[in-house]
Amino acid sequence: MIILKTAHELALMREAGRIVAEVFDMLQSRLRPGVTTGELDRLAEELIRRRGAVPSFKGYRGFPAAICASVNEEVVHGIPGSSRQLRQGDIVSIDVGAIHQGYHGDSARTFAVGEIGVQARRLLEATEGALYEGIAQARVGNRFGDISAAIQRYVEDRGFSVVREYTGHGIGRRMHEEPQILHYVHPADPNRNRRLRSGMTFALEPMVNVGTWKTELLADGWTVVTQDRQLSAHFEHTLAITKDGEAEILTRL
């Protein structure tokens, strides 16, 4: 069942999203060659807690950190560490979640560490562009399948592939609510023809690879990497479908 949010609930989710966006602004100012993902995790958790919120990810199903930090061929759920030092030319996908008065905000961005190559830059642009193509379809009367098709088309037109094992999701009091939202078209998708309604809240988060869309899970039980070890990028926003029928991005300032 998809849980429709009240105006009060949306106000709480806006604040959770604002805190997440503030964390990203801070992290971007600290990103440079030589910084460790463990240091970024520490800074993110400190800011979230200073704002009176709680990190969504820390302890979730046993995850050990406040952020996910996935470098280069790592797709998602990378574990930050004090020995994981970022290098010139890396790309790092950072996923941040915060709980404010019981409601979640969830967002991800992929950052360049110093100067990056042409292909990496194209990947970041395609992934962020695909997210906004999906957001443009997120309005009352459209179907979830319209979002899926727009994202897949945008990515594949640029020569990249959409990860299929990980999806968008509803969000609110729980980080993962109904519905599951594919970032590609699948004829058996049970939500493909479900129409969007005012009060729905969900996170879109396309993960896009240079090569194959297939992934592998590393031995740590969390870190997901591309099967061919080529680069991957990840962008995400939490959205609300408003009473005027359009999507509001909750995870930005």
C-alpha positions in Angstrom: 0.0 0.0 0.0 1.3 3.5 -0.9 1.0 5.8 2.1 -0.2 9.3 1.1 1.3 12.1 3.3 -0.6 14.9 5.0 0.6 18.5 4.8 2.1 18.2 8.3 4.0 15.1 7.3 5.3 16.8 4.2 6.6 19.7 6.3 8.6 17.3 8.4 10.0 15.6 5.3 11.0 18.9 3.9 13.0 19.6 7.0 14.6 16.1 6.8 15.4 16.8 3.2 16.9 20.3 4.0 19.2 18.7 6.5 20.4 16.2 3.9 21.0 19.0 1.4 23.0 20.9 3.9 25.2 17.9 4.5 25.9 17.7 0.8 26.9 21.3 0.6 29.3 20.8 3.5 30.8 17.6 2.1 31.4 19.2 -1.3 33.4 21.9 0.3 35.6 19.2 2.0 36.1 17.0 -1.0 39.7 17.0 -2.3 42.4 14.5 -3.1 43.7 13.0 0.2 40.6 13.2 2.3 39.3 9.8 3.5 35.7 8.6 3.2 35.9 7.9 6.9 36.5 11.6 7.6 33.5 12.6 5.3 31.4 10.1 7.2 32.4 11.7 10.6 31.6 15.2 9.3 28.3 14.2 7.9 27.1 12.5 11.1 28.2 15.4 13.2 26.2 17.9 11.1 23.1 15.7 11.0 23.1 15.4 14.8 23.8 19.1 15.3 20.6 19.7 13.4 18.7 17.5 15.8 18.3 14.7 13.4 19.5 11.1 13.2 21.4 9.4 10.4 19.0 7.1 8.5 21.7 4.6 7.5 23.7 4.0 10.6 22.6 0.7 12.1 20.0 0.1 9.3 20.2 -3.7 8.8 23.6 -3.5 10.4 25.1 -0.8 8.2 28.1 0.6 10.2 28.2 4.3 9.0 26.2 7.4 8.6 26.8 7.7 4.8 27.5 5.4 1.9 30.6 6.3 0.0 31.2 4.4 -3.3 34.3 5.1 -5.3 34.8 4.6 -9.0 33.5 1.1 -9.9 31.6 0.9 -6.6 27.9 1.3 -7.4 26.2 1.8 -4.0 26.5 1.0 -0.3 30.3 1.5 -0.1 31.4 1.5 3.6 33.4 4.6 4.5 36.8 4.0 6.2 39.8 5.9 7.7 42.1 4.1 5.2 40.0 4.8 2.1 41.8 7.9 0.8 40.3 9.7 -2.3 42.7 10.3 -5.1 42.9 12.8 -7.9 40.6 11.7 -10.8 38.3 9.5 -8.6 34.6 9.8 -8.7 32.7 9.2 -5.4 29.0 8.5 -5.0 27.8 9.7 -1.6 24.4 8.7 -0.2 23.0 10.6 2.8 19.9 10.0 4.8 18.5 11.8 7.9 15.5 11.2 10.1 13.8 14.4 11.4 10.9 13.8 14.0 10.4 10.4 12.6 10.5 11.1 8.9 13.3 10.4 6.4 15.1 12.4 3.7 17.3 10.5 1.3 19.6 11.7 -1.5 22.7 10.8 -3.4 25.2 12.7 -5.5 28.4 11.6 -7.4 31.3 14.0 -7.1 34.5 14.5 -9.0 37.7 14.5 -7.0 39.8 17.1 -8.7 40.0 16.9 -12.5 38.4 13.7 -14.0 38.5 12.2 -17.4 36.1 12.9 -20.3 34.2 9.6 -19.9 33.7 10.1 -16.2 32.4 13.6 -16.7 30.0 12.3 -19.4 28.8 9.6 -17.0 28.1 12.1 -14.2 26.2 14.4 -16.5 24.1 11.5 -18.0 23.2 10.2 -14.5 22.2 13.5 -13.1 20.3 14.3 -16.3 18.5 11.0 -16.1 17.3 11.8 -12.6 15.8 15.1 -13.7 14.2 13.4 -16.8 12.5 11.1 -14.3 11.5 13.9 -12.1 9.9 15.7 -15.0 7.5 12.7 -15.5 6.6 12.6 -11.8 3.2 14.4 -11.8 -0.4 13.5 -11.2 -1.9 11.4 -13.9 1.3 9.9 -15.2 2.3 6.4 -14.4 5.4 5.1 -12.7 6.3 3.4 -15.9 6.6 6.9 -17.5 9.3 7.7 -15.0 11.1 4.4 -15.7 11.0 4.8 -19.5 12.3 8.4 -19.4 15.3 7.5 -17.2 16.2 4.4 -19.3 15.8 6.3 -22.6 18.0 9.2 -21.5 20.8 6.9 -20.2 20.9 4.6 -23.2 20.7 7.4 -25.7 24.1 8.5 -24.2 25.7 5.1 -24.5 25.5 4.0 -20.8 23.5 1.4 -18.9 21.0 1.6 -16.0 21.6 -0.7 -13.0 18.6 -3.0 -12.6 19.1 -4.7 -9.3 18.5 -1.5 -7.3 15.5 0.7 -7.5 13.7 3.8 -6.4 11.3 3.5 -3.4 8.6 5.1 -1.4 9.8 6.9 1.7 8.3 8.5 4.8 8.2 7.1 8.3 10.2 4.2 6.9 13.2 4.7 4.6 11.8 2.1 2.3 8.1 2.1 1.7 5.9 1.1 -1.3 6.2 1.4 -4.2 9.3 0.0 -5.7 10.2 2.2 -8.8 12.3 0.7 -11.6 14.7 2.9 -13.5 14.2 0.9 -16.6 11.1 -0.6 -18.3 10.1 -4.2 -17.5 6.9 -5.7 -18.7 6.3 -7.6 -15.5 6.7 -4.5 -13.3 3.6 -4.5 -11.0 3.8 -0.7 -10.6 4.3 0.1 -14.3 0.7 1.3 -14.9 0.0 2.6 -11.4 -0.9 6.4 -11.6 0.7 9.0 -9.5 -1.4 10.8 -6.9 -1.0 13.9 -4.8 0.6 13.1 -1.4 2.9 10.3 -2.7 6.5 10.6 -1.6 9.3 8.6 -3.1 13.0 8.6 -3.9 14.3 8.3 -7.5 17.9 7.1 -7.6 19.2 6.0 -11.0 22.6 4.3 -10.8 24.3 4.3 -14.2 27.3 2.3 -15.5 29.8 2.9 -18.3 29.7 -0.8 -19.3 27.3 -3.6 -18.3 24.4 -2.9 -16.0 25.2 -6.1 -14.1 26.7 -5.8 -10.6 28.3 -8.0 -7.9 28.3 -7.8 -4.1 31.7 -7.8 -2.4 32.6 -10.0 0.5 31.9 -7.2 3.1 28.2 -7.9 2.4 27.4 -4.3 1.5 29.6 -2.8 -1.3 28.1 -3.3 -4.7 30.5 -3.0 -7.7 30.0 -3.2 -11.5 30.6 -6.7 -12.8 33.1 -5.4 -15.4 34.7 -3.0 -12.9 34.0 0.0 -15.1 32.8 3.3 -13.5 29.4 3.9 -12.0 27.5 7.0 -10.9 24.5 7.6 -8.6 22.1 10.6 -8.2 19.0 10.6 -6.0 16.3 13.0 -4.7 13.4 12.5 -2.4 10.2 13.9 -4.1 6.6 14.7 -3.1 3.7 14.9 -5.5 2.0 18.1 -4.5 -1.7 19.1 -4.5 -1.1 21.0 -7.8 0.1 17.8 -9.4 3.8 18.5 -9.8 6.8 17.0 -8.1 8.5 18.9 -5.3 12.2 18.0 -4.7 12.5 17.8 -0.9 16.2 17.2 -0.7 17.6 20.5 -1.7 18.0 23.9 -0.1 
